[in-house]
Amino acid sequence: MSFFDDNKNIGLIVLLLGLANIIAGIAMLIVTHDSIAGGIVFLIGYLISGFIILITGLSIHASSEKFGGILSMLGGITGLTIAFDNQKGVVCLLLMVYGITGIITAIFTVIAYAIWGGLGGALVSIIIAFIIGIFFIYTATVISGDRQSSAGNILWIILLILIILGLLGALMLIAAAAVLGGFYLVAIIIVAILTLLLMIYLLLRVLSPEIKSAMGVT
């Protein structure tokens, strides 16, 4: 069994990623020179997202839900049947969580930039993050079989591209942080390394016959 075939390993990566996101959010608050109110709002988004990612990692590692059904509640909102005991279920869960946390972070980023007075420059990136979040959630429900789609080939190609971009983005972030250094960037490089490992896992799974079959890829 390879490293990425063991859900306990994936759960550990996700758990650490949640913790690292929380630490990175706190570090950004410490080093920010803008409005402290904006920094706090930004931090709240990171803390909520980090907590959701953390409990996802704990649940995947234990193959059972932790923290009182929060993930099941999110699954009910998004229309995803939550499963921890198989690779397809883990992929769907991760995509849902990526989508939800991306949307949460985008919402709090909008508020933070509005406080800082620089919303215009960041608006496009925020909108893109929101759209990608919705796409991840929808695709997760297609893979799980909770929703039907006749565009499986298109969804699969877009998902594959987004994962590859995420992988490349993590590599670029690692390279940039290694050059610049600093406490804040140390936190970011840890997030980037963990994200890289998770992107590799998702890439392998999305290329697998199981996921392609679930999406109706021909």
Summary of the structure (lengths in Angstrom):
residues: 218
radius of gyration: 17.2
end to end distance: 27.9
largest distance: 51.8
contacts: 734
relative contact order: 0.13
helix: 82%
strand: 0%
